[in-house]
Amino acid sequence: MSEPIIEWLNQQQDNMLALLKDLVDIDSNSFDKAGVDRVGARLVSFLDQHEIPHETIPLEVYGDAIRAVVSGGDGNQPILLCGHRDTVFQTGEVEKRPFSTADGKAFGPGVADMKPGLVINAFILAAFHKFGGHPNPLVGLFTGDEEIGSPASKDVITAEAEKARLAFNSEPSRPNGNIVTQRKGGIFCRCDITGVAAHSGGFFEDGRSAIEELARKVQALHALTDLERGITINVGLVGGGQSVNTVAADANCAIDIRYRDHPDREHILSRVSAICETTTVDGTSSSLQIKGEFYPLNPSERSAELFDIYRQIAAQDGVEVAGDHSGGCADSGFIAAAGTPVICGVGPVGGNYHRPDEWMEIDSLAERARFIARTILKLANQPTSSGL
């Protein structure tokens, strides 16, 4: 069974690239539910073409979740393949720079993060379905809101992870070809400040500036960054005010918090909360809301074992793969928090994520699909009682 699966995947590079083009050429910003669901519809078309059973889990605000299953042995835990369909790029980006290729690389919105991961997951499901499955069912989960913290998909991912034997999250492999075995946790927050409006010339003294309060908070928040401890605070968006000649009655900012270890979460969140909920400009008030959150991904004994198998598989093809620590967050943190061994960044090789010059190495499509498939095949002969 193993060789037909691998041989078939090796022959699918052009088909993988064609599907990737279709996906990249659909705008799918996290807040564009219609666009994210159009990407989902294209994947459903692929699943239907290969007669892979699937279901759509409807979500009201963000992109629906799609769950595909390749059946396996009765009672065995599934192997989970995860990926997200949304990107950070605004609707209209595809028209400005559609999918293109040059010098062995592909370009376009989401061409690395992470539409090629969706492609290889879909083709891995198709390969196992075509050639008889696996002792463990394979579950492909295609979600739609990861770039904003998976507010709607988190519970769906966690529920699947709790049932799974292990998981692969097909975020892009690093530009050097390494995968990701450790990630920071992240909290995305919004601080809102209310002041008192007044004419800035005639009645300045009657005003209470929300923008002044915001400026003080930004300085205090950035001062919390502790690079040695792995804690960073970034105020990435600010807003407020009515006009240049009005004392601002409102202001707001979006805050990105990153940390390495779970005990640091309460430590840093409490300090951010204290700054955001305490005012220093008399007559203003403020509040903090958590808008999205990722958990950290830290290696466990079983995830380290999974990575070691993957590393050995890659080495058979002459590819040396190490496990990197990424400051970026991903859905793999939810999987790890459920107690399920997971490795991340196992998608095709790419770089410059979230940038106009984002790229993906074309030859890595079939290569990284093959590495995952061979790892899954090796696990067929490894009883779960041994650890994995």
Phi, psi and omega per residue, in radians:
M1 nan -0.622 -2.967
S2 -1.148 -0.798 -3.056
E3 -1.135 -0.761 3.087
P4 -0.991 -0.681 3.123
I5 -1.066 -0.846 -3.098
I6 -1.196 -0.742 3.139
E7 -1.079 -0.734 3.131
W8 -1.101 -0.795 3.119
L9 -1.065 -0.687 3.128
N10 -1.079 -0.444 -3.117
Q11 -1.560 -0.021 -2.984
Q12 -1.753 0.139 -3.044
Q13 -0.977 -0.811 -3.137
D14 -1.136 -0.677 3.106
N15 -1.182 -0.661 3.065
M16 -1.077 -0.764 -3.127
L17 -1.131 -0.644 3.120
A18 -1.143 -0.747 3.101
L19 -1.151 -0.709 3.117
L20 -1.034 -0.755 3.101
K21 -0.999 -0.788 3.133
D22 -1.038 -0.728 -3.092
L23 -1.256 -0.757 -3.119
V24 -1.134 -0.581 -3.096
D25 -1.446 0.358 2.998
I26 -2.122 2.058 3.054
D27 -1.048 2.323 -3.117
S28 -2.602 0.933 2.995
N29 -0.998 2.581 -3.067
S30 -0.945 -0.571 -3.094
F31 -1.600 0.012 3.104
D32 -1.751 1.402 -3.070
K33 -1.006 -0.709 -3.116
A34 -1.080 -0.727 3.129
G35 -1.180 -0.773 3.113
V36 -1.069 -0.667 3.124
D37 -1.277 -0.440 3.021
R38 -1.188 -0.665 3.016
V39 -1.068 -0.732 3.095
G40 -1.058 -0.707 -3.140
A41 -1.104 -0.642 3.109
R42 -1.172 -0.674 3.086
L43 -1.179 -0.673 3.079
V44 -1.069 -0.693 3.087
S45 -1.043 -0.724 3.090
F46 -1.113 -0.791 3.141
L47 -1.072 -0.716 3.106
D48 -1.124 -0.718 3.127
Q49 -1.011 -0.625 -3.112
H50 -1.747 0.171 3.040
E51 1.006 0.715 3.108
I52 -1.670 2.131 3.117
P53 -1.051 2.499 -3.118
H54 -2.721 2.840 3.039
E55 -2.455 2.667 3.064
T56 -1.841 2.243 3.089
I57 -1.744 1.819 -3.032
P58 -1.206 2.414 3.074
L59 -2.245 2.376 -2.911
E60 -1.249 -0.766 -2.970
V61 -1.735 -0.759 -3.066
Y62 -1.896 3.119 -3.077
G63 -0.995 2.437 3.108
D64 -1.070 2.724 3.011
A65 -1.638 2.470 3.105
I66 -2.049 2.272 -3.102
R67 -2.122 2.063 3.121
A68 -1.989 2.554 -3.053
V69 -2.344 2.271 2.918
V70 -1.866 2.054 -2.967
S71 -1.161 2.691 3.116
G72 -2.435 -2.753 -3.108
G73 -1.140 2.526 -3.130
D74 -1.068 2.268 3.056
G75 1.438 -0.114 3.140
N76 -1.409 2.576 3.129
Q77 -1.246 2.518 3.141
P78 -1.283 2.771 2.902
I79 -1.798 2.237 -2.969
L80 -1.811 2.274 3.037
L81 -1.997 2.084 -3.012
C82 -2.035 2.675 3.034
G83 -3.021 2.736 -3.127
H84 -2.025 2.544 -3.060
R85 -1.654 -0.280 -3.070
D86 -1.448 2.738 3.056
T87 -2.231 3.027 3.118
V88 -1.534 -0.113 -2.987
F89 -1.486 2.437 -3.092
Q90 -1.203 2.644 3.065
T91 -1.013 2.280 -3.045
G92 1.925 -0.237 -3.128
E93 -1.128 -0.637 -3.114
V94 -1.078 -0.675 3.137
E95 -1.092 -0.612 -3.122
K96 -1.331 -0.630 -3.100
R97 -2.596 1.372 3.141
P98 -1.187 3.024 3.132
F99 -0.922 2.385 3.080
S100 -2.648 2.881 3.099
T101 -2.348 2.610 3.074
A102 -2.907 2.352 3.035
D103 0.936 0.725 3.068
G104 1.402 0.132 3.137
K105 -2.160 2.686 3.043
A106 -1.927 2.625 -3.088
F107 -2.359 2.725 3.106
G108 2.465 2.920 -3.108
P109 -1.118 2.083 3.135
G110 1.378 0.268 -3.063
V111 -1.211 -0.327 3.018
A112 -1.977 -0.808 -3.041
D113 -1.944 1.713 -0.221
M114 -2.408 0.761 -3.076
K115 -1.121 -0.546 3.059
P116 -1.190 -0.467 3.041
G117 -1.125 -0.659 3.058
L118 -1.093 -0.712 -3.109
V119 -1.091 -0.877 -3.087
I120 -1.203 -0.586 3.064
N121 -1.075 -0.754 3.140
A122 -1.106 -0.735 -3.124
F123 -1.242 -0.578 3.063
I124 -1.121 -0.771 3.071
L125 -1.028 -0.768 -3.122
A126 -1.108 -0.693 -3.120
A127 -1.125 -0.798 -3.131
F128 -1.206 -0.649 3.102
H129 -1.119 -0.706 -3.088
K130 -1.170 -0.575 -3.018
F131 -2.024 0.545 2.895
G132 1.760 0.070 3.044
G133 1.406 -2.697 -2.998
H134 -2.682 2.691 3.095
P135 -0.983 -0.519 3.028
N136 -1.728 2.373 2.988
P137 -1.019 2.597 3.021
L138 -1.874 2.237 3.112
V139 -2.022 2.137 3.028
G140 -1.769 2.181 -3.121
L141 -2.061 2.075 -3.092
F142 -2.023 1.852 -3.043
T143 -1.852 3.122 -2.946
G144 -2.367 0.262 -3.079
D145 -2.542 0.491 -3.064
E146 -1.139 -0.632 -3.050
E147 -1.153 -0.238 3.091
I148 -2.034 0.372 3.055
G149 1.681 0.180 3.128
S150 0.906 0.866 -3.102
P151 -1.062 -0.614 -3.137
A152 -1.639 -0.475 -3.033
S153 -1.607 -0.258 -3.056
K154 -0.922 -0.840 -3.092
D155 -1.175 -0.598 3.102
V156 -1.137 -0.807 -3.137
I157 -1.101 -0.793 -3.108
T158 -1.088 -0.728 -3.142
A159 -1.089 -0.710 3.100
E160 -1.208 -0.706 -3.125
A161 -1.101 -0.661 -3.113
E162 -1.127 -0.411 3.135
K163 -1.627 -0.222 -2.924
A164 -1.527 2.641 3.008
R165 -1.260 -0.750 3.141
L166 -2.911 3.031 -3.043
A167 -2.561 2.658 2.994
F168 -2.102 2.207 3.056
N169 -1.893 1.982 -2.913
S170 -1.563 0.773 2.878
E171 -1.043 2.844 -3.057
P172 -1.129 2.468 2.912
S173 -1.108 2.681 -3.109
R174 -1.141 2.810 3.123
P175 -0.984 -0.477 3.113
N176 -1.508 0.045 3.127
G177 1.608 -0.144 3.115
N178 -1.250 2.816 3.043
I179 -1.863 -3.088 -3.042
V180 -2.004 2.134 3.113
T181 -1.972 -0.103 -3.134
Q182 -2.611 2.392 3.109
R183 -2.422 2.689 3.035
K184 -1.311 2.739 2.900
G185 -1.473 2.758 -3.128
G186 -2.537 2.530 3.082
I187 -2.235 2.228 3.110
F188 -1.846 2.105 -3.025
C189 -2.172 2.821 3.015
R190 -2.286 2.266 3.063
C191 -1.895 2.189 3.106
D192 -1.947 2.357 -3.088
I193 -2.176 2.355 3.104
T194 -2.027 2.259 3.083
G195 -2.109 -2.632 3.136
V196 -2.282 2.159 -3.140
A197 -1.315 2.581 3.040
A198 -2.830 2.700 3.038
H199 -1.126 2.251 -2.996
S200 -1.328 -0.180 3.075
G201 -1.815 -0.999 -3.022
G202 -1.319 -0.563 -3.036
F203 -2.365 0.697 -3.056
F204 -0.913 -0.746 -3.036
E205 -1.163 -0.288 3.107
D206 -1.427 -0.243 -3.074
G207 -1.527 2.769 3.047
R208 -2.346 1.883 -2.925
S209 -1.366 2.012 3.036
A210 -1.187 -0.542 3.134
I211 -1.214 -0.663 3.064
E212 -1.077 -0.753 3.105
E213 -1.084 -0.716 3.105
L214 -1.067 -0.773 -3.123
A215 -1.041 -0.728 3.110
R216 -1.120 -0.708 -3.131
K217 -1.138 -0.734 -3.117
V218 -1.031 -0.774 3.117
Q219 -1.074 -0.775 -3.121
A220 -1.177 -0.665 -3.140
L221 -1.158 -0.819 -3.129
H222 -1.119 -0.468 3.119
A223 -1.215 -0.225 3.126
L224 -1.371 -0.257 -3.125
T225 -1.014 2.296 3.128
D226 -2.320 1.579 -3.037
L227 -1.099 -0.614 -3.135
E228 -1.115 -0.637 -3.141
R229 -1.485 -0.179 -3.137
G230 1.480 0.332 3.140
I231 -1.811 2.196 3.068
T232 -2.260 2.540 3.070
I233 -2.183 2.216 3.094
N234 -2.309 2.094 2.971
V235 -1.508 1.824 -2.983
G236 -1.701 -0.324 3.108
L237 -2.427 2.443 3.044
V238 -2.354 2.685 3.108
G239 -2.773 2.912 3.061
G240 2.511 3.027 3.099
G241 1.485 2.874 -3.102
Q242 -2.047 -0.809 3.127
S243 -2.785 2.886 -3.074
V244 -1.145 -0.433 -3.107
N245 -1.837 0.463 3.065
T246 -2.217 2.276 2.978
V247 -1.103 2.221 -2.963
A248 -1.205 2.202 3.108
A249 -1.591 -0.159 -3.136
D250 -2.623 2.655 3.065
A251 -2.792 2.788 3.123
N252 -2.717 2.826 3.035
C253 -2.605 2.684 3.053
A254 -1.863 2.342 -2.991
I255 -2.126 2.303 3.076
D256 -1.902 2.114 3.121
I257 -1.967 2.269 3.070
R258 -2.199 2.496 3.134
Y259 -2.639 2.794 -3.067
R260 -1.576 -0.864 -2.970
D261 -2.047 2.580 -3.041
H262 -0.976 -0.688 3.116
P263 -1.028 -0.441 3.130
D264 -1.278 -0.296 -3.103
R265 -1.052 -0.934 -3.094
E266 -1.150 -0.641 3.136
H267 -1.022 -0.912 -3.045
I268 -1.375 -0.626 3.140
L269 -1.124 -0.651 3.129
S270 -1.133 -0.635 3.141
R271 -1.277 -0.679 3.062
V272 -1.115 -0.751 -3.136
S273 -1.068 -0.725 -3.125
A274 -1.080 -0.720 3.124
I275 -1.181 -0.743 -3.041
C276 -1.322 -0.437 -3.066
E277 -1.800 -0.021 3.106
T278 -2.016 2.254 -3.106
T279 -1.830 2.627 3.094
T280 -2.005 -0.241 3.024
V281 -1.632 1.995 -3.099
D282 -0.959 2.387 3.084
G283 1.574 0.005 3.065
T284 -1.866 2.795 3.059
S285 -2.400 2.769 -3.091
S286 -2.672 2.809 -3.132
S287 -2.591 2.816 -3.130
L288 -2.183 2.383 3.039
Q289 -2.201 2.394 2.982
I290 -1.503 2.133 -3.079
K291 -1.735 -0.384 3.141
G292 -2.992 2.739 -3.077
E293 -2.712 2.433 2.992
F294 -2.025 2.565 3.044
Y295 -1.598 2.701 3.092
P296 -1.223 2.670 3.006
L297 -1.896 1.945 3.092
N298 -2.130 2.479 -3.054
P299 -1.077 2.488 2.971
S300 -2.014 3.026 3.120
E301 -1.061 -0.707 -3.101
R302 -1.326 -0.625 3.094
S303 -1.207 -0.571 3.071
A304 -1.139 -0.646 3.092
E305 -1.150 -0.729 3.104
L306 -1.083 -0.781 3.116
F307 -1.071 -0.681 -3.120
D308 -1.109 -0.687 3.087
I309 -1.112 -0.813 3.135
Y310 -1.047 -0.768 -3.121
R311 -1.068 -0.736 3.127
Q312 -1.158 -0.662 3.095
I313 -1.073 -0.826 3.126
A314 -1.071 -0.680 -3.121
A315 -1.101 -0.517 3.090
Q316 -1.080 -0.440 3.076
D317 -1.676 0.186 3.137
G318 1.341 0.337 -3.125
V319 -1.913 2.059 3.106
E320 -1.534 2.105 -3.101
V321 -2.107 2.238 3.029
A322 -1.937 2.933 3.106
G323 -1.762 2.102 -3.104
D324 -1.719 2.736 2.987
H325 -1.743 2.141 -3.107
S326 -1.903 2.424 3.023
G327 -1.334 -0.222 3.095
G328 -1.363 2.701 3.122
C329 -1.755 2.861 3.117
A330 -2.827 2.962 3.119
D331 -1.119 -0.317 3.105
S332 -1.030 -0.447 3.077
G333 -1.123 -0.643 3.078
F334 -1.156 -0.659 -3.132
I335 -1.156 -0.795 3.119
A336 -1.097 -0.668 3.139
A337 -1.124 -0.438 3.085
A338 -1.387 -0.035 3.128
G339 1.505 0.239 -3.090
T340 -1.740 2.251 3.094
P341 -1.108 2.368 -3.074
V342 -2.596 2.505 2.908
I343 -2.098 2.583 -2.976
C344 -2.158 2.944 3.127
G345 1.134 0.584 -3.124
V346 -1.698 0.180 3.073
G347 -1.357 -3.097 3.114
P348 -1.009 2.747 -3.092
V349 -1.274 2.297 3.120
G350 -2.754 3.091 -3.125
G351 -2.775 3.099 -3.131
N352 0.984 0.717 -3.139
Y353 -0.976 2.504 3.084
H354 1.206 0.245 -3.121
R355 -2.086 2.780 3.112
P356 -1.112 -0.399 3.140
D357 -1.760 0.446 3.051
E358 -0.955 2.460 -3.095
W359 -2.479 2.823 3.045
M360 -2.427 2.439 3.102
E361 -1.384 2.014 -2.994
I362 -1.064 -0.762 -3.087
D363 -1.127 -0.286 -3.119
S364 -1.400 -0.154 3.102
L365 -1.036 -1.072 -3.128
A366 -1.177 -0.606 -3.110
E367 -1.072 -0.877 -3.074
R368 -1.280 -0.527 3.008
A369 -1.093 -0.722 -3.139
R370 -1.135 -0.720 -3.136
F371 -1.076 -0.769 3.133
I372 -1.155 -0.800 -3.100
A373 -1.069 -0.746 3.133
R374 -1.158 -0.630 3.073
T375 -1.104 -0.771 3.110
I376 -1.077 -0.746 3.133
L377 -1.109 -0.691 3.121
K378 -1.111 -0.619 -3.139
L379 -1.198 -0.335 3.131
A380 -1.073 -0.518 -3.116
N381 -1.769 0.219 -3.122
Q382 -2.038 1.915 -3.103
P383 -1.111 2.545 3.138
T384 -1.082 -0.438 3.136
S385 -1.113 -0.317 -3.120
S386 -1.375 -0.124 -3.137
G387 2.383 -1.188 3.037
L388 -1.436 nan nan
